[in-house]
Amino acid sequence: MNRRNFVKKIAFGSTGFLISNTLISSSFLNQKNKKLIILHTNDTHSNIESFPSNHPKFPGMGGVAKRFSLIQKIRNENEHVLLLDAGDIFQGTPYFNTFNGELELKLMSKMGYDAATMGNHDFDIGLDGFLNAKKHANFPFLCSNYDFSKTILKDETLPYKIFKKGGLKIGVFGIGIELNGLVPADKFGATIHKEPIDTANIIAKELKDFGCDLIICLSHLGYNYEDKTRVSDLILAQKTNNIHLILGGHTHTFLDKPTIIKNSNNQSVIVNQVGWAGINLGKIEIDIEKGFFSSDSIDII
């Protein structure tokens, strides 16, 4: 398992990154290790095993066993770690066709995921299929702009969750793509898709009012589109407030480093995505004391 040969560090001044030591509780700041490690994946698409050694693009890469070993190594070296997924867990290999999503969620539970959001392919076995698979997940699915109130998924997802790492309060929420026209109507039923930007602003403001020091959006909107009328992660970052970090999916975008976007209050938002198939593990390290973040995209080899 090798880290790619780039590590990007960006310093933030008082008008830049939104985290401020004045907002962080003293219990976190008094600890020797004042770093928060955020690990993230997206669009793993039921890739349980590594790609074959003769694969033309990703020989021997990926695989749940190697990802688990890497995650455990990072956890052993760091006190405060969050593990998140930005959707499209299902669909792509015979494992999904055989086990209907159960295996994927069992393995994610074993790896200790803290939360995930739903991608469009996570509807591929319908709401009943997802509900059945979800029984094997010991982590929450965060879906802020999917209204499931008239479906069997009512009360089965959360709009957000607040995590505490040391004395740091971290609010995490999920934003999903429009399903109509992308997913067969019978797969999502009476699910209502709420406008992403308005919803994200409402949820982020609520998390800020709850005293969250860091606010993370798990997005399955896609990184960027030529058609600027389509809401993407970059558009979401530009048109919202109070979000510090957007971890995206859907477009299978490999980013050499996170993109920094100014939001509607001219404050910095970090946007990142790590391709697909679980061949990379995203790692964002936030050093509260030194006021910077660093980013790794680690090849799983």
C-alpha positions as CSV (number, residue, x, y, z in Angstrom):
1,M,0.0,0.0,0.0
2,N,1.8,3.1,-1.2
3,R,1.0,6.8,-0.9
4,R,1.1,8.6,-4.2
5,N,4.0,11.0,-4.6
6,F,2.0,14.1,-3.7
7,V,1.1,15.6,-0.4
8,K,-0.5,19.0,-0.6
9,K,-0.4,21.4,2.4
10,I,-2.3,24.6,2.4
11,A,-2.1,27.2,5.1
12,F,-5.1,29.3,6.0
13,G,-5.2,32.8,7.4
14,S,-7.8,34.3,9.7
15,T,-10.1,35.0,6.7
16,G,-9.6,31.6,5.2
17,F,-10.4,28.2,6.7
18,L,-13.4,28.4,8.9
19,I,-12.0,26.5,11.9
20,S,-10.9,28.8,14.6
21,N,-9.2,27.9,17.9
22,T,-11.7,30.1,19.7
23,L,-14.5,27.7,18.6
24,I,-12.7,24.5,19.6
25,S,-13.3,23.3,23.1
26,S,-10.3,23.4,25.5
27,S,-10.5,19.6,26.0
28,F,-9.4,19.1,22.4
29,L,-6.8,21.8,22.4
30,N,-5.2,20.5,25.6
31,Q,-4.5,17.1,24.1
32,K,-1.0,16.3,22.8
33,N,-2.4,15.1,19.5
34,K,-4.5,17.9,18.1
35,K,-5.0,16.3,14.7
36,L,-8.2,15.0,13.2
37,I,-7.9,12.4,10.4
38,I,-10.8,12.1,8.0
39,L,-10.6,9.0,5.8
40,H,-13.1,8.7,2.9
41,T,-14.1,6.6,-0.1
42,N,-16.7,6.9,-2.8
43,D,-18.2,4.8,-5.6
44,T,-16.7,1.5,-4.4
45,H,-19.2,-0.3,-6.5
46,S,-19.1,-3.7,-4.9
47,N,-15.4,-4.2,-5.6
48,I,-14.6,-6.7,-2.8
49,E,-11.5,-8.2,-4.3
50,S,-8.4,-6.5,-5.8
51,F,-8.3,-6.0,-9.5
52,P,-6.4,-8.8,-11.2
53,S,-2.6,-8.4,-11.7
54,N,-3.1,-8.2,-15.5
55,H,-5.6,-5.4,-15.4
56,P,-4.6,-2.7,-17.9
57,K,-5.3,0.3,-15.7
58,F,-5.3,-0.9,-12.0
59,P,-3.2,-4.1,-11.8
60,G,-3.5,-5.6,-8.3
61,M,-5.1,-2.5,-6.8
62,G,-8.0,-2.1,-4.4
63,G,-9.6,-4.8,-2.4
64,V,-11.4,-4.7,0.9
65,A,-8.8,-6.7,2.8
66,K,-6.0,-4.2,1.9
67,R,-8.2,-1.2,2.6
68,F,-9.0,-2.6,6.0
69,S,-5.3,-3.1,6.8
70,L,-4.5,0.4,5.8
71,I,-7.4,1.9,7.8
72,Q,-6.3,-0.1,10.9
73,K,-2.8,1.1,10.5
74,I,-3.9,4.8,10.4
75,R,-6.2,4.2,13.4
76,N,-3.3,2.7,15.4
77,E,-1.2,5.8,14.6
78,N,-3.8,8.5,15.3
79,E,-6.3,9.1,18.1
80,H,-9.0,11.0,16.3
81,V,-10.2,9.3,13.0
82,L,-13.5,9.4,11.1
83,L,-14.2,7.0,8.2
84,L,-16.9,8.2,5.7
85,D,-18.3,7.1,2.3
86,A,-20.0,9.3,-0.3
87,G,-22.3,6.7,-1.9
88,D,-22.6,4.1,-4.7
89,I,-21.6,1.3,-2.5
90,F,-23.6,-1.2,-4.6
91,Q,-23.5,-2.4,-8.2
92,G,-20.5,-3.4,-10.4
93,T,-19.4,-7.0,-9.6
94,P,-21.1,-10.5,-9.2
95,Y,-20.8,-10.0,-5.4
96,F,-23.7,-7.5,-5.7
97,N,-25.7,-9.7,-8.0
98,T,-25.3,-12.6,-5.6
99,F,-25.7,-11.1,-2.2
100,N,-27.8,-8.0,-3.0
101,G,-25.7,-5.5,-1.0
102,E,-25.5,-7.5,2.2
103,L,-21.8,-8.4,1.8
104,E,-20.8,-4.8,1.1
105,L,-22.5,-3.5,4.2
106,K,-21.2,-6.3,6.4
107,L,-17.6,-5.5,5.3
108,M,-18.0,-1.8,5.8
109,S,-19.3,-2.5,9.3
110,K,-16.2,-4.6,9.9
111,M,-14.0,-1.8,8.6
112,G,-15.6,0.6,11.1
113,Y,-17.2,3.1,8.8
114,D,-18.8,6.0,10.8
115,A,-21.3,7.1,8.2
116,A,-22.2,7.0,4.5
117,T,-24.6,8.6,2.2
118,M,-26.7,7.0,-0.6
119,G,-25.7,7.2,-4.3
120,N,-28.0,6.5,-7.2
121,H,-26.8,2.9,-7.6
122,D,-27.7,2.2,-3.9
123,F,-31.3,2.2,-5.2
124,D,-30.7,-0.5,-7.8
125,I,-32.4,-3.2,-5.8
126,G,-35.3,-0.9,-4.8
127,L,-36.2,0.5,-1.5
128,D,-37.1,-2.9,-0.1
129,G,-33.7,-4.4,-1.2
130,F,-31.8,-1.5,0.3
131,L,-33.8,-1.9,3.6
132,N,-32.9,-5.6,3.7
133,A,-29.2,-4.9,3.1
134,K,-29.1,-2.1,5.6
135,K,-29.9,-4.5,8.4
136,H,-26.2,-5.5,8.1
137,A,-24.9,-1.9,8.5
138,N,-23.9,-0.8,12.0
139,F,-23.4,2.8,10.8
140,P,-26.0,5.4,9.7
141,F,-26.9,6.5,6.2
142,L,-27.1,10.3,6.1
143,C,-29.6,11.7,3.6
144,S,-30.6,15.3,4.0
145,N,-32.4,15.9,0.7
146,Y,-34.1,12.6,0.1
147,D,-37.5,12.7,1.8
148,F,-38.4,9.0,2.5
149,S,-41.4,9.9,4.7
150,K,-43.9,8.2,2.4
151,T,-41.8,5.1,1.8
152,I,-40.6,2.0,3.7
153,L,-37.3,3.9,4.4
154,K,-39.1,6.3,6.7
155,D,-37.0,6.8,9.8
156,E,-34.3,4.5,8.4
157,T,-31.9,7.3,7.5
158,L,-30.7,10.4,9.3
159,P,-30.4,13.9,7.8
160,Y,-27.1,14.4,9.7
161,K,-25.1,13.1,12.7
162,I,-22.8,14.9,15.1
163,F,-19.6,13.1,16.1
164,K,-17.3,14.0,19.0
165,K,-13.6,13.4,18.6
166,G,-11.9,14.6,21.7
167,G,-13.6,17.9,22.4
168,L,-14.3,18.5,18.7
169,K,-17.9,18.5,17.5
170,I,-18.1,17.4,13.8
171,G,-21.4,17.6,11.9
172,V,-21.8,15.3,8.9
173,F,-24.7,15.3,6.5
174,G,-25.5,13.8,3.1
175,I,-26.7,15.4,-0.2
176,G,-27.9,13.1,-3.0
177,I,-28.4,13.5,-6.8
178,E,-31.8,13.8,-8.5
179,L,-33.1,10.3,-9.1
180,N,-35.7,11.0,-11.7
181,G,-34.3,10.2,-15.1
182,L,-31.3,8.5,-13.6
183,V,-32.9,5.6,-11.7
184,P,-36.0,3.7,-12.8
185,A,-39.0,5.2,-11.0
186,D,-40.1,1.9,-9.5
187,K,-36.7,1.7,-7.6
188,F,-37.2,4.9,-5.6
189,G,-41.0,5.0,-5.4
190,A,-42.4,7.9,-3.5
191,T,-39.0,9.3,-2.5
192,I,-39.0,13.1,-2.8
193,H,-35.8,14.8,-3.9
194,K,-35.3,18.2,-2.3
195,E,-33.2,20.9,-3.9
196,P,-29.5,20.4,-2.9
197,I,-28.3,23.9,-2.3
198,D,-31.3,25.1,-0.2
199,T,-31.2,21.9,1.8
200,A,-27.4,22.1,2.4
201,N,-27.7,25.7,3.6
202,I,-30.5,24.8,6.0
203,I,-28.7,21.7,7.4
204,A,-25.3,23.4,7.6
205,K,-26.8,26.4,9.5
206,E,-28.5,24.0,11.9
207,L,-25.2,22.2,12.6
208,K,-23.5,25.5,13.1
209,D,-26.2,26.5,15.6
210,F,-25.6,23.2,17.4
211,G,-22.0,24.3,18.0
212,C,-20.3,22.1,15.4
213,D,-16.6,23.1,15.0
214,L,-16.3,21.3,11.6
215,I,-19.1,20.6,9.1
216,I,-18.7,18.0,6.4
217,C,-21.0,17.3,3.5
218,L,-21.0,13.8,2.0
219,S,-22.1,14.6,-1.6
220,H,-23.2,12.3,-4.4
221,L,-23.9,15.2,-6.8
222,G,-20.7,14.8,-8.9
223,Y,-17.6,16.9,-8.9
224,N,-18.2,19.2,-11.9
225,Y,-20.1,19.4,-15.2
226,E,-19.8,21.4,-18.4
227,D,-23.5,22.3,-18.0
228,K,-23.3,24.8,-15.1
229,T,-27.0,24.6,-14.5
230,R,-26.4,21.1,-13.0
231,V,-25.6,21.2,-9.4
232,S,-22.1,19.8,-8.7
233,D,-19.8,19.8,-5.7
234,L,-18.1,22.9,-7.0
235,I,-21.4,24.7,-7.4
236,L,-22.6,23.5,-4.0
237,A,-19.4,24.9,-2.4
238,Q,-19.8,28.3,-4.2
239,K,-23.5,28.7,-3.2
240,T,-23.6,27.6,0.4
241,N,-22.3,28.8,3.8
242,N,-20.9,27.0,6.9
243,I,-19.6,23.9,5.1
244,H,-15.9,23.3,5.6
245,L,-15.4,20.1,3.6
246,I,-17.3,18.4,0.8
247,L,-16.4,14.7,0.2
248,G,-17.9,13.8,-3.2
249,G,-18.8,10.9,-5.5
250,H,-20.7,10.0,-8.6
251,T,-18.4,11.2,-11.3
252,H,-15.5,8.9,-10.4
253,T,-13.1,11.8,-10.3
254,F,-9.5,11.2,-9.4
255,L,-8.2,14.5,-7.8
256,D,-4.4,14.9,-7.4
257,K,-5.3,17.3,-4.6
258,P,-8.4,18.8,-3.1
259,T,-10.0,21.8,-4.8
260,I,-10.4,25.0,-2.7
261,I,-13.5,27.0,-3.5
262,K,-14.7,30.3,-2.0
263,N,-18.2,30.0,-0.7
264,S,-20.9,32.8,-0.8
265,N,-19.2,34.4,2.2
266,N,-15.8,34.3,0.5
267,Q,-14.6,31.6,2.9
268,S,-12.6,28.5,1.8
269,V,-14.3,25.1,1.3
270,I,-12.3,22.0,0.7
271,V,-13.7,19.7,-2.1
272,N,-12.3,16.2,-2.6
273,Q,-13.1,12.9,-4.4
274,V,-11.0,9.7,-4.8
275,G,-12.0,8.0,-8.0
276,W,-13.9,4.8,-7.8
277,A,-13.7,1.0,-7.0
278,G,-11.9,1.4,-3.7
279,I,-8.5,1.7,-5.3
280,N,-7.7,4.9,-3.3
281,L,-8.3,5.9,0.2
282,G,-8.7,9.7,0.8
283,K,-7.0,11.1,3.8
284,I,-7.6,14.7,5.1
285,E,-5.5,15.6,8.1
286,I,-6.6,18.8,9.9
287,D,-4.1,20.2,12.4
288,I,-6.1,22.5,14.6
289,E,-3.0,23.9,16.5
290,K,-1.0,24.8,13.3
291,G,-4.0,25.9,11.3
292,F,-3.5,23.9,8.1
293,F,-4.8,20.7,6.5
294,S,-2.9,18.2,4.4
295,S,-4.2,15.7,1.9
296,D,-3.2,12.3,0.8
297,S,-4.7,10.0,-1.8
298,I,-3.3,6.7,-0.9
299,D,-3.1,3.9,-3.5
300,I,-4.3,0.6,-2.2
301,I,-1.8,-1.8,-3.8
